[in-house]
């Protein structure tokens, strides 16, 4: 299991609650990692400038964090942005039913980034996952399809990590395509980064699961934050059947039922045509061979 270690937000958020370049650091305050890997020890020493790993063991991130901000400071924006990485899709925005919220977080001149660094609780190994967004031609539109979105992942090294992500260069934002190219170049230079780049929501969801970051957990969190009621209300079921539907959805992969559904639909279509085909056969016996 992974825990959130750092959050970096760059050129993103609505006009009243902008994150120009903010890093929230939750590292080094939790319990020591039980069985840190050798790579985690070296990564901790290099990336975090820890001089003596024996004196400073790899520690887990903060077990609990409270964020204090005045109204309008961006607390809800922060949560929505985190969920945009871990639970992609406009209909998955936490705390609202609006499908237009995330588009308002990307202004015309933005190349918006949300990057999350996660640390494994047992090995200390880290992985960074993020989202980058930009309007085509830097022109905001009511057409959500003109907003370019992509998700990326990599395992940080001493030379390429959350702090060094190429969001800007010489004081200017790196474009959507330019960032993709720089990320790909880093992956070619250091294959151990295991760089990934996805533009499809479903493929990205599968990638998160493969990395060990289960999006289903964030789906539960989204339900718990859907309104002002208690979290327990998110798991209040009206009937036994409703509970079973939820349980099967949670533990069953969507692919197998979808494949079965396609087969059943194909047979249903053929059966629906059976009477007509048999009538046509009876009227034209010479056209049928068996």
N, C-alpha and C positions, 0 to 999 in steps of 0.2 A: 504494500500500500504506500502511496505517496502523500506527502503533506506539502502545502503551499509554502514556499520559502521566500520568494520575492515576486513583486508585481511591478512592471515598468509600463508606463503610459506615456505616449508621445504624440502630440498634435491631434488630440481627440477630445470629444465632449461637446455639449451644446455651448452656445455663446456665454451663458451665465455660469458655467461650471467647467471651465477648460482645464485640461491637463497638458501643459506644454512639454514638459519632460520631467516626470515624477517617478521615483522609485520608492516603493514601500518595502522595507527590509524586515523580514520576520525571522531571520536566521540566528543560530548560535545561542538561543535562550532556552531550548527544551532539554530533555534528558539526553545523555550520550547515546549515540547509535550503538546498538548491541553488537553487530558484527560488520563494521565498515569494510568495504572492499579496498584493495590496494589503490585502485584508481580513484576512489573517493578520498582517500587520505592525501594523495598527491594533488588532486584537483582542489581540495580544500586548502592545501598549503600554498598553491600557486595562485589560484583565482582569488582567494580571499586574503592573500598576503599574511598567512599564519606562519610565523617563523619556526615554531617548534611543535610539530604535530603530537609529540609525546606529552608535552605540557598542555596542549590545547586539543583535546580529542574532538572528533567530529560529533557535533550535537544536532539534535533535531530542531526544527523551527519552533516558533512559539505555539504552545498547545491551545492558547486562547488569546484573541486580540480584540480590543475595543477601540473603535475609531470615533473620535469626537470631532464634529464639525457643526457649525451653525447651519440653520436651514438654508438650503440653496448652495451649500458648499460642495456638493457632489457625491454624497454618500450613496444615494440610489444609482447615480450614474456609474460609480465604481462597480457596484454589484452587477449592473446590467452588462458592463463591458467584460467582466470576468466570465459571465455566463455566455456571452457572445463567442468566446473561445471554446468553452467546454460543452456548450449545448447549442450548436449552430442552428440557424433557421429563424426567420422573422417571426414565426408563430411561437417561438420558444422564449421570447423576451420575458424576463422575470418581472413580476409585479404589475403587469399591464396586459390588456388584450389587444392593444394597438400593434399593428404590424409595420408602422412607420417610424418607430422611436429611434432605431439605430441609424437610420438615414440622417436624422437630425444631428447626430453626434459627429458627422463628417462634413466639414465646411468645404467651400469651393477650393480653397488653396491647400487643403490638407492632404497629406499621405499619412493616414491615421494608423497607429500601432497600439496593440495591447499584447504584451508578452508576459508569460507566467513561468516562473521557474519552480519546479517541483523537486522534492528530495525524498528518496525512499527511506522508510522508517527503519529498515533492518540493515541495508547496505550503505546508506548515505549517497548512493548514486543519484545524479541529477539529470533532469530532462527539462528542456525549455519548449513550450508550445506557445504559438502566438497567432494573431490575426492582423492582416494589413488591408486597408480599404482606401479607395480613391475614386472620385467621380471621373468618368470619362471626360477628357479635355478640361478637367477641373471646373466643370460647369454643373452645379446642383440641378436636379431634375425631379419632377413628380413621378417619373418612370424609374422605379426601383431597380430595374434591370440595367440601368446605366451606372450603377454603383458597382465597381469592381471589388470583389472580396476574394481573399485567399487565406489559407491557414498553413502554418509551417511548424516544423519541429526539428530539434537537434539535441545532441548530448554535448554540453559545453566542455571546452578544453581551456587551457591556460591562455591560448591565443585568440579564441573565439568564444564569447560568452555573452550573457545578458547585457553586461556593461558596454561591450564593444559592438553591439549590433549596429550596422550601418544605416541608421535612420536619417542622418544628415551628413553633409560633406561640404567643407568650406563655408559653413553658415547657411547652406541651402538644403532643403529637404530632398532626399533621394527619392526618385519617382518609384511608382509601383513596379514597373518593369526593371528599373535599375536595382531595386532592392532584391528582386528575384534573382537577377544575374549575379549579384554579389554573394547572395546566400549559396547559389549553386557553385560559384567559384570556390568558396570556402569549403564546401563539401568535397570538391574534387581535390583540393590541396590537403585536406585532412579527412580521409574516408571514415575515421573513427567517430566523426561528428554524427554520422548517420542522418544526414539532412533529408527532410521530407517536405514536399510542397504539394498542396491539394487545393483544388478550386470547387470541388463538389461537396455538399454538406454530408451526404451519406458516406462517401469515401472517407471524409475526415472523421466522422463518428467512428467508423471501423478502425481507423488509424489510432485514435485515442484509446480505444479498447485494447488494441494490440500493444500499445505502450504501457498498459496497466493503469490507465486513467479512465475509469468507467463512467461514461456520460449518464448512465441510468441513475447514478447517485445524485447528479445535478438535476435530473428530472424530478426527483423527490423533493429536493431543495426548492425548486421552482414552485411546486405545488404548495409547499409550506409557506412560501412568501407571496402567494397569489393575492392575499387580502390581509385584512387587519386581524383576522381571527387567530386562534391558537394553532400551533403547528399540528396538534393532534387531530384537528378537523380535516386535515389533508388526507388522513387515513381512516375517516369515518365512512363505512360502507352501508348502503341501504339494505343490502341483502347478501346472502351467502354467495349467490351467483356473481354479484359485483366484486366480492372479495376474490373469488376464483379467477375472474377475468383479469383482475389486477395482478394476481400472483403468476398466472400463466404468461402474461405480457412481460413481467419482470424477469422470469427465469428462462424463457424460451426465445431462441433466436428467431428473428423475423423471416429469415431466408427459407427455412424448411416449410413453415405454413404457407408462405407465399408460393413456393413451388407446387405444393399440394393443391392450393387454390387454383393455380393456372391449369393443372391437369383436370381438376373437377369441372372447371369452367369450359374447357375444351370438350369434355364428354357431354356436358349439359347442352352445349351448342349443337353437337351432333344429334343428340336425342331429340332436341326440339325440331330438327329438320327431318326426322325419320318418317313421319306420316306423309309429308309432301314428297319425299324421295320415293317412298313405296308406291304412292299413287302414280307418280310419273313412270315408274317401272312397269306397273300394270297396264298403263295406257300405251306404252311403247316397248313391248317385249323384245322386239328385234334389236333394240339399242343396248340391251343388258346381257351380259354373258354369265352372270351368276351373282 
